[in-house]
Amino acid sequence: MEDRGDTGGDPARYARDGADDEERRARRLVIVSLILVIALGFVVWAVITLAVGDSDPEDAMDDALPGTATVAPTPQPVHEPAPIPTAPPTSGATPIPTVGPTAIPVPSATVQPTAIPTPRATPISSPTRRPGPAQIEGVRVNMARANWSTGYTQAAIYRALLQELGYQVNDPSEAEMSPTSFLSALAEDRFDFWVNGWFPHHVELMEEAGLTDIARPIGMQIPSGGLQGFLVDKATAESFGITKLDDIGNSSRIAELFDLDGNGKADLMGCDMSWSCRYVINDTIAANGWQGTMEQATNDHARQFADSVDRHRRGEPILQFVWTPGPYTAQLVPSQDVIWLSVDNPLPSQRGATSLSVDKCPAQPCQTGFTPADIRVLARNDFLEANPAAAKLLELVTISVEDAFEQGRAFIRGANSKADIEAAATQWIADNRANVDQWLDEARAAT
């Protein structure tokens, strides 16, 4: 009978099967060994590569040479933002409306290798720096203008003269701004210059904007041409013996003559909220102890002046802040309609007598409460150094205070369009052609 559980069979077949198994195991061992060898090789290669990659062959050679020293890397500069005034100063400056482009601060960060420049105000193109001799043609110049109308024609004059030299100059009417906005933009290299600096009034604003070593005034456009102060109608002045602002501030009876809101205080028609002259006036009132008898009205200066003109025509008392050169004293004429008031105790930064005659300012010496200002160009130092022809021209141009006065009067009488302003600049250049040609010749020689 056959045993179904018997596992026996052909011995030769089992021998062959055993040999095959041994061969297969040998092949597997060889393959595993090769894989391990290859993997180990990759590990060794990676270690060597990393070790070599961390060293510069030249550095290694330098280290091997006697007397060589390791030079520390030069630290990258930290580009800080240009300071931006947070509030108007408490002393000195021409009217400063805040209307205009907002200054764009440069981010405070370590930038490598070069800080990203702040974009210039649209539509102005970036200037071409460093023209060589006789390479004025096509060099771009960026100028701004102040946002008071009495400086419009002066800006147009300078633009036209630079264009005669061959510079490409943006239209300053498209870059109109207050001094604080302009000075911040100048510090950020968004503009090259403007022609509306009032000095020494703008010195403090320059310091606050961080411009002390970046820009400087140049030339003497209108020497001692900027006056600021207070007018009172001549009839009231003669009736009550008023020759000084002190006469109003020290007398509640006289102060009530100029009270417009019924609180018993004289309403002084002063400056816009954001103008620095507003702070000078308020500080002057406080320093003299006149808070109980006098206050500065809060309104737009142009509207206040128009109201004063209307009241004067009706025979009413007026107390009005003005500045010159400008159209205001063409409507309210000193010695005829009004007189300038002197101030016995102006702020320390605002002391100094003017050259106003006794018929215009009866109290002599006549201190108007504001230091007389020189109207000058303010420009970046790098622009002046890179453009000697432009620098020479800006240094030479002068405009008489009488011409500035007439330009302001024409503006307020209706010749106030862009075309009118450019025509006035063209006419002024034609009327002063001999001086203009001499200035241009000297500027060209400076290249």
C-alpha positions in Angstrom: 0.0 0.0 0.0 1.3 3.5 -0.9 2.1 5.8 2.1 0.5 9.1 1.2 2.5 11.0 3.8 5.9 9.9 2.5 8.0 12.8 1.4 10.6 10.8 -0.3 11.5 11.0 -4.0 14.4 11.5 -6.4 17.6 12.2 -4.4 19.3 13.8 -7.5 16.5 16.3 -7.9 16.9 17.4 -4.3 20.6 17.8 -4.7 20.1 20.0 -7.8 17.6 22.1 -5.9 20.1 22.6 -3.0 22.8 23.7 -5.4 20.5 26.2 -7.0 19.6 27.7 -3.6 23.3 28.1 -2.8 23.9 29.9 -6.1 21.0 32.3 -5.6 22.2 33.2 -2.1 25.7 33.9 -3.4 24.3 36.2 -6.1 22.2 38.1 -3.5 25.3 38.6 -1.3 27.3 40.0 -4.1 24.5 42.4 -5.1 24.0 43.6 -1.5 27.8 44.1 -1.1 28.0 46.2 -4.2 25.1 48.4 -3.0 26.8 48.9 0.3 30.1 49.9 -1.4 28.3 52.4 -3.7 26.4 53.9 -0.8 29.5 54.2 1.3 31.2 55.9 -1.6 28.5 58.5 -1.9 28.7 59.3 1.8 32.5 59.8 1.6 32.1 62.0 -1.5 29.5 64.2 0.1 31.6 64.7 3.3 34.7 65.7 1.2 32.6 68.0 -1.0 31.1 69.9 2.0 34.5 70.2 3.6 36.1 71.6 0.5 33.1 73.9 -0.4 33.3 75.8 2.9 36.8 77.1 2.1 37.9 79.5 -0.7 41.1 78.2 -2.4 42.4 81.7 -2.5 41.7 82.1 1.2 43.4 78.8 1.9 46.4 80.0 0.0 46.4 83.3 1.9 46.2 81.5 5.2 49.3 79.4 4.1 51.3 82.6 3.4 53.2 84.2 6.2 52.3 87.8 7.2 48.8 87.7 5.6 45.9 89.0 7.7 42.3 88.3 7.5 40.4 91.5 6.5 37.0 91.9 8.2 34.1 92.5 5.8 33.1 96.1 5.4 29.8 96.6 7.3 26.9 97.5 5.0 25.4 101.0 5.6 22.2 101.4 7.4 19.9 103.8 5.5 17.8 105.8 8.0 14.8 107.8 6.9 15.1 111.5 6.4 13.6 113.3 9.5 10.1 114.7 8.8 8.9 117.6 10.9 5.9 116.5 13.0 4.7 120.1 13.6 5.4 123.6 12.4 8.1 125.4 14.5 7.3 127.9 17.1 9.4 130.6 15.6 10.0 132.2 12.3 9.0 131.3 8.8 7.0 132.4 5.9 3.4 131.2 5.7 3.4 127.4 5.5 0.2 125.8 4.2 0.4 122.0 4.4 -1.3 121.5 1.1 1.0 119.5 -1.2 2.5 116.1 -1.7 3.1 114.1 1.4 6.7 113.3 2.0 7.6 109.7 1.4 10.0 108.4 4.1 12.8 106.0 3.2 12.4 102.8 5.1 14.7 102.4 8.0 16.5 99.1 7.3 19.9 97.6 6.4 20.0 97.4 2.7 22.6 95.6 0.7 24.3 96.9 -1.2 22.4 100.0 -2.1 19.2 101.5 -0.6 16.2 101.6 -2.9 15.6 105.2 -3.8 12.3 106.9 -2.9 10.3 107.5 -6.1 10.2 111.1 -7.2 6.9 112.9 -7.4 4.9 112.1 -10.5 5.2 113.4 -13.3 8.7 114.5 -12.6 11.5 112.4 -14.1 14.7 111.5 -12.2 17.5 114.0 -12.9 20.6 113.1 -14.9 23.5 113.7 -12.5 27.1 114.6 -13.2 27.0 116.2 -16.6 30.5 116.9 -18.0 31.6 120.1 -19.6 29.4 121.2 -22.4 26.9 118.5 -21.6 24.1 120.6 -20.3 21.7 119.8 -23.2 19.1 117.3 -22.0 20.1 117.2 -18.3 16.9 117.0 -16.3 16.3 119.4 -13.4 13.5 119.0 -10.8 12.3 122.1 -9.1 9.3 122.8 -6.8 7.5 126.0 -6.0 5.8 127.3 -2.9 2.1 127.3 -2.5 1.8 131.0 -2.1 1.0 133.0 -5.2 3.6 135.7 -4.6 6.3 133.2 -5.6 4.8 131.8 -8.8 6.4 134.3 -11.2 9.8 134.0 -9.6 9.7 130.2 -10.1 8.7 130.7 -13.7 11.6 133.1 -14.3 14.2 130.6 -13.0 12.7 127.8 -15.0 12.9 129.8 -18.2 16.5 130.8 -17.6 17.6 127.3 -16.9 15.9 126.2 -20.1 17.9 128.9 -22.0 21.0 127.2 -20.7 19.8 123.9 -22.2 18.4 122.1 -19.1 15.2 120.1 -19.2 13.2 121.5 -16.3 9.9 120.2 -15.0 6.9 122.4 -14.7 7.0 123.7 -11.0 3.2 124.4 -11.1 2.8 120.6 -11.0 5.1 120.4 -7.9 3.5 123.0 -5.6 4.0 122.4 -1.9 4.4 123.9 1.5 7.9 124.5 3.0 7.7 121.6 5.4 6.6 119.2 2.6 9.2 120.5 0.2 12.1 120.3 2.7 11.2 116.7 3.5 11.1 115.9 -0.2 14.4 117.7 -0.8 16.0 115.6 2.0 14.8 112.5 0.2 16.3 113.7 -3.2 12.9 114.0 -4.8 13.8 117.6 -5.9 16.9 119.6 -6.7 15.8 123.1 -5.5 13.2 125.8 -5.2 13.4 129.5 -5.3 11.1 130.3 -2.4 13.4 130.1 0.6 12.9 132.7 3.3 16.1 133.1 5.4 16.8 133.0 8.3 13.2 131.9 8.9 13.6 128.5 7.1 16.8 127.6 8.9 15.0 125.9 11.8 12.8 124.0 9.3 15.9 122.9 7.4 17.4 121.5 10.6 14.2 119.6 11.5 14.2 118.1 8.0 17.8 116.9 8.3 19.1 119.2 5.6 22.0 120.9 7.3 24.7 119.0 5.4 22.5 118.2 2.4 21.4 121.5 1.0 22.2 125.2 1.3 20.8 128.6 0.2 22.5 130.1 -2.8 22.4 133.6 -4.3 20.4 136.5 -3.0 17.2 136.7 -5.1 15.5 139.5 -3.1 17.7 140.8 -0.3 15.6 141.8 2.8 12.6 141.4 0.6 10.4 139.5 2.9 8.5 141.4 5.5 5.7 140.1 7.8 3.7 142.0 10.3 0.4 143.6 11.3 -1.6 146.4 9.7 -4.3 148.5 11.4 -6.6 150.9 9.6 -5.2 154.4 9.6 -8.5 156.0 10.8 -8.7 153.9 14.0 -5.0 154.3 14.6 -5.2 158.1 14.5 -8.4 158.2 16.6 -7.0 156.1 19.4 -3.3 156.7 19.2 -2.4 153.2 18.0 1.2 152.8 16.7 2.1 149.4 18.2 0.5 146.1 18.7 1.2 146.7 22.4 -1.4 149.5 22.4 -4.1 147.0 21.5 -2.8 144.1 23.7 -2.4 146.3 26.8 -5.8 147.9 26.6 -9.1 146.0 26.8 -10.9 149.2 25.8 -9.0 149.4 22.5 -9.0 145.6 22.0 -12.8 145.6 22.0 -12.7 147.8 18.8 -11.4 144.8 16.9 -13.7 142.2 18.6 -15.7 140.3 15.9 -17.1 137.4 17.9 -18.3 139.2 21.0 -15.9 137.8 23.6 -14.2 141.1 24.3 -10.9 140.2 22.7 -9.4 141.8 19.6 -9.6 139.3 16.7 -6.3 139.4 14.8 -6.7 138.2 11.2 -3.7 136.0 11.0 -2.4 132.8 9.4 -3.7 129.5 8.2 -3.7 126.7 10.8 -0.6 125.0 9.4 1.5 128.1 8.7 4.4 128.6 11.0 3.6 132.4 11.3 0.5 131.3 13.2 2.7 129.9 15.9 4.9 133.0 15.9 1.8 135.1 16.5 0.4 132.9 19.2 3.7 132.8 21.0 4.1 136.6 20.7 0.6 137.0 22.3 1.5 134.6 25.1 5.0 136.1 25.7 3.5 139.5 26.2 0.6 138.4 28.4 -2.1 139.4 25.9 -4.2 136.2 26.1 -7.0 138.1 27.8 -7.2 140.9 25.3 -6.2 139.4 21.9 -6.6 136.2 19.9 -5.7 135.0 16.4 -8.7 134.3 14.3 -9.0 130.8 12.8 -9.7 130.9 9.1 -8.1 130.9 5.7 -5.7 133.9 5.3 -7.0 134.9 1.9 -10.6 134.8 3.2 -9.6 136.8 6.2 -7.8 139.4 4.1 -10.8 139.7 1.8 -13.0 140.3 4.9 -10.6 142.9 6.2 -10.8 144.8 2.8 -14.6 144.7 2.9 -14.7 146.0 6.5 -12.2 148.7 5.7 -14.5 149.9 2.8 -17.3 150.1 5.3 -15.3 152.2 7.6 -14.8 149.5 10.3 -11.6 148.8 12.3 -9.3 146.1 11.0 -6.3 144.3 12.4 -4.6 142.2 9.8 -1.4 140.1 9.3 0.2 140.4 5.9 3.5 139.7 4.2 5.4 141.3 1.4 6.4 141.2 -1.4 2.8 140.5 -2.3 -0.5 142.0 -3.4 -1.8 142.8 0.0 -0.2 146.2 0.5 -1.5 147.1 -3.0 -5.1 146.8 -1.7 -4.5 148.2 1.7 -1.8 150.8 1.1 0.5 151.7 4.1 0.4 155.4 4.9 -2.8 155.8 3.0 -5.3 153.1 4.1 -3.3 151.4 6.9 -0.1 151.6 9.0 2.3 148.9 10.1 2.4 148.2 13.8 5.6 147.9 15.7 6.1 145.4 18.5 8.0 146.4 21.6 8.9 142.9 22.7 9.0 140.5 19.8 10.2 136.9 20.3 14.0 136.7 20.6 14.2 135.0 17.2 12.1 137.7 15.6 13.9 140.8 16.6 15.3 143.4 14.2 14.2 146.7 12.8 12.9 147.2 9.3 13.6 150.0 6.9 9.9 151.1 6.8 9.6 154.8 6.8 7.8 156.7 9.6 4.7 157.4 7.5 4.3 153.7 6.9 5.3 152.6 10.5 5.0 155.6 12.9 6.7 153.8 15.8 10.4 153.9 15.2 12.5 151.8 15.2 9.9 149.6 13.5 10.0 146.0 14.7 7.1 144.2 13.0 7.4 141.1 15.1 9.1 139.1 12.4 12.8 139.3 11.3 13.1 140.7 7.8 13.9 137.8 5.4 16.1 137.4 2.5 14.3 135.4 -0.3 16.8 132.9 -1.7 17.2 129.7 -3.7 17.5 126.5 -1.6 19.3 123.7 -3.4 20.8 120.3 -2.8 24.6 120.4 -2.5 25.1 117.4 -4.8 23.0 119.1 -7.5 25.0 122.3 -7.3 28.3 120.4 -7.5 27.1 118.2 -10.4 25.8 121.2 -12.3 28.2 124.1 -12.1 26.4 126.1 -14.8 23.1 125.9 -13.0 24.8 126.7 -9.7 26.3 129.8 -11.1 23.0 131.0 -12.6 21.2 130.4 -9.3 23.9 132.4 -7.6 23.6 135.4 -9.9 19.9 136.0 -10.5 18.3 138.9 -8.6 14.8 140.2 -8.7 13.9 143.6 -7.3 11.3 143.8 -4.6 9.5 146.3 -6.7 9.2 143.8 -9.6 8.0 141.1 -7.2 5.4 143.6 -5.8 4.1 144.3 -9.3 3.9 140.7 -10.2 1.9 140.0 -7.1 -0.4 142.9 -7.8 -1.0 141.8 -11.3 -1.9 138.3 -10.0 -4.5 139.5 -7.6 -6.0 141.8 -10.2 -6.8 138.8 -12.4 -3.6 137.9 -14.4 -3.3 134.7 -12.5 -3.6 131.8 -15.0 -0.7 129.6 -15.9 -0.3 131.4 -19.2 -0.4 134.8 -17.4 2.4 133.7 -15.1 4.6 132.4 -17.9 3.9 135.6 -19.9 5.0 137.7 -16.9 8.2 135.7 -16.6 8.9 136.1 -20.3 8.3 139.9 -20.1 10.6 140.2 -17.1 13.4 138.4 -18.9 12.9 140.7 -21.9 12.9 143.8 -19.7 16.2 142.6 -18.0 17.8 141.1 -21.1 21.2 142.8 -20.6 21.6 141.3 -17.0 20.1 138.0 -18.1 22.6 137.6 -21.0 25.5 138.4 -18.6 24.2 135.8 -16.1 23.9 133.2 -18.8 27.4 133.9 -20.2 28.9 133.5 -16.7 26.9 130.3 -16.2 28.1 128.8 -19.4 31.7 129.7 -18.6 31.3 127.8 -15.3 31.0 124.5 -17.1 
